[in-house]
Structures are given as structure tokens and as C-alpha cells.
Amino acid sequence: MENRKEDEHVHMTTKVEDSPWYVRDIASILQPQTREMLQSYAGISPDDLVSHIEAARQRAWPLAPYPSVGALTWLNPYLLLHPAHDRVLSKVKSGAKIIDCACMVAPDLRYLASKGAPTKNMYGFDIEPGFFDIGFDFYGDRTRWAGDFFEADATKPFEQSKLGELKGQLDIIWCPKFLHLFDREHQIELAARLVELLRPVAGSMFVGSQNGLPESEELPFKNGSFGTTQKGIWMANADEIKAMWGEVAERTKTKWDVEARLLDLRTIGLHKDDGTFYKTKTGYNLQWTATLLEA
Ligand SMILES: C[S@@+](CC[C@H](N)C(=O)[O-])C[C@H]1O[C@@H](n2cnc3c(N)ncnc32)[C@H](O)[C@@H]1O
């Protein structure tokens, strides 16, 4: 019975009124740095911020009613919370090439751009290309953006999309809230394939940020759309993700230095646990930085 209940909660729904994760108080989610970025980078006036965000969510929701779309977890750049933030910002500002995996509206690339990083070295892909237009309108940077957003299903051979052309070309893989759509085996498989995009030199980085759980658990998941046919999604913890990188290293015949931590979002005021299944399970941000030592 408990499992059935969980299954129902994880199942995605397009009906707003059925969604336990659809945040109504937008202003309470909007963090000061995002507010500042939307004003200075996107040119949105303070009075229009909430309606601007709601309009973007209303366009995004029918495309992909992910819990994160309704919960607005795409609004505040998660890179700001990440221990690799300073390294990523400084490398990208100095010309490193970065790809945002399953970027949706690419909040983190926009954050880097707002800090002066050149957008020509930025790539983003998503299985749902409709997000790119929403992102351009949301951040008002269509005519300034020199980077490349392209449609790709990462579960398919890379040669079927522009991913094939990027093999061995990138310095940083930024992978936010994507691998957690898959079960453990598929997370390892996908991570190992994405590694092929990195330049095979010491210092290349694979930076991850996704939902995790202290106890590490496979949650049932019955929606088979968006390119996944997963029956479960794996919510790992820091030790498990390090173990996963051990397997990625073996499969790709590479060596990595891996740092990982599980950040309880409640401790930094970014998450209120109202006792619902979704809120209880998604209050942790699992972050890791895998730095290539030897290829
Ligand atoms: C939970 S959202 C995260 C969005 C964004 N990365 C963020 O941090 O807010 C998951 C994203 O994965 C994309 N996606 C799902 N399956 C995919 C696949 N097989 N290949 C590429 N993108 C995929 C969805 O369209 C969606 O934008």
C-alpha cells in the first residue's frame, strides 16, 4: 500500500490541481541572487518578476510537467550552491567549454553569462527543444546568445544528434537534475557515455547536481515518457555516488578525483518540508565534482 502511494506521487501529471509540487507562492522561492540576475541580466523590473516567472512556468508545464517545473527548481541556479562553483566560473570565464545536460531553460549557463563568461563556449541540450525558446524569452538574451542549444536524447547514440560532434571537445560537463531521472544502472551508463564528451586531459570536470537521499534508495517511477523507460529512479547519497564513479572509471578506463556531498536544502532555508511524499524526498541536493586525473 505504501509503495502504491509513493508510485502515485512520483507519477507526473499535467493537472496543476493534482500536483503536490506546484508551488503557488513564487516570491517565497525567488532567491536574492536570482532576483538580481533577472533584473540586471534579463532586464525585468522588480514589479514584474513574479508574473514573468509564472508566464514562463505556464509555457513550460504543458511541455514537461516535471515536479521540478512546477516546483520552480529551475528558477534559482543550483551552481550557486555547488562546491565547484568558483572553479567552474573561473574556468568558463577563461574560455573553458561547458555543456549543460538536459538544460531546460539553462539557468546555470545564464548565471555564468551574467557573471561575464563568454556564451560562445556554452552548449546546452534537451530532449524537449521547446524549452530553448522559453529560456530566450525568460532571460531576454536571444540576440546576445552566441552559444548553442540543440535537441538531443542522451539515451540514444550520440551520433544521432550534435552530441556526436562534441565528443572529446568539452572542458566541463554540468549535469543538473538529469541523471536522477534514471535507475542506478542507467545513471552509470549515461555518465560513462557523457564522459566521452570531455577533452581527455587531466583537469576536465564532470559536475553533478541532483536529488539524493541520505539512505540512498530506488524510488518507483511509472512514467515512461521524455526518453526514459525507467521503472525506478535512483536517489543516491555521497558515498554511493563515489562508488558509482568507481564504476564509471572502470568502464571508461579513466581515473578521477571525486568529491561529493549531500546538501540538506532545509538547512539553508531553500526547502520547506510540508510532510508530503515529494517534499520529504526532494529536500536534498546531491552534489559531486569528478575531476579527470588520467584518461
Ligand atoms: C528535472 S528537469 C531538469 C531541468 C534542468 N536541468 C534544471 O536543472 O532545472 C529534467 C530535464 O531533462 C530533460 N530530459 C529528460 N530525458 C532526457 C533525455 N533522454 N535526453 C535529454 N534530455 C532529457 C527534460 O526535458 C527536462 O528538461
The ligand as an SDF file (V2000), in Angstrom:
LIG
                    3D

 27 29  0  0  0  0  0  0  0  0999 V2000
   14.0740   17.6260  -13.9390 C   0  0  0  0  0  0  0  0  0  0  0  0
   14.3150   18.5550  -15.3990 S   0  0  0  0  0  0  0  0  0  0  0  0
   15.8210   19.4450  -15.0340 C   0  0  0  0  0  0  0  0  0  0  0  0
   15.9890   20.6480  -15.8670 C   0  0  0  0  0  0  0  0  0  0  0  0
   17.2630   21.4840  -15.6110 C   0  0  0  0  0  0  0  0  0  0  0  0
   18.4600   20.7090  -15.8810 N   0  0  0  0  0  0  0  0  0  0  0  0
   17.3190   22.0520  -14.2250 C   0  0  0  0  0  0  0  0  0  0  0  0
   18.3410   21.8870  -13.5510 O   0  0  0  0  0  0  0  0  0  0  0  0
   16.3550   22.6710  -13.7900 O   0  0  0  0  0  0  0  0  0  0  0  0
   14.8400   17.2370  -16.4430 C   0  0  0  0  0  0  0  0  0  0  0  0
   15.1520   17.6650  -17.8760 C   0  0  0  0  0  0  0  0  0  0  0  0
   15.6250   16.5100  -18.5710 O   0  0  0  0  0  0  0  0  0  0  0  0
   15.1620   16.5440  -19.9010 C   0  0  0  0  0  0  0  0  0  0  0  0
   15.2880   15.1500  -20.4080 N   0  0  0  0  0  0  0  0  0  0  0  0
   14.6080   14.0650  -19.9880 C   0  0  0  0  0  0  0  0  0  0  0  0
   15.0280   12.9660  -20.6300 N   0  0  0  0  0  0  0  0  0  0  0  0
   16.0070   13.3650  -21.4620 C   0  0  0  0  0  0  0  0  0  0  0  0
   16.8480   12.6850  -22.3920 C   0  0  0  0  0  0  0  0  0  0  0  0
   16.7390   11.3780  -22.5800 N   0  0  0  0  0  0  0  0  0  0  0  0
   17.7740   13.3920  -23.0820 N   0  0  0  0  0  0  0  0  0  0  0  0
   17.8790   14.7270  -22.8990 C   0  0  0  0  0  0  0  0  0  0  0  0
   17.1010   15.4360  -22.0410 N   0  0  0  0  0  0  0  0  0  0  0  0
   16.1840   14.7570  -21.3370 C   0  0  0  0  0  0  0  0  0  0  0  0
   13.7570   17.0880  -19.7500 C   0  0  0  0  0  0  0  0  0  0  0  0
   13.2090   17.5960  -20.9390 O   0  0  0  0  0  0  0  0  0  0  0  0
   13.9690   18.1650  -18.6740 C   0  0  0  0  0  0  0  0  0  0  0  0
   14.2880   19.4080  -19.2210 O   0  0  0  0  0  0  0  0  0  0  0  0
  1  2  1  0
  2  3  1  0
  2 10  1  0
  3  4  1  0
  4  5  1  0
  5  6  1  0
  5  7  1  0
  7  8  2  0
  7  9  1  0
 10 11  1  0
 11 12  1  0
 11 26  1  0
 12 13  1  0
 13 14  1  0
 13 24  1  0
 14 15  1  0
 14 23  1  0
 15 16  2  0
 16 17  1  0
 17 18  1  0
 17 23  2  0
 18 19  1  0
 18 20  2  0
 20 21  1  0
 21 22  2  0
 22 23  1  0
 24 25  1  0
 24 26  1  0
 26 27  1  0
M  CHG  2   2   1   9  -1
M  END
$$$$
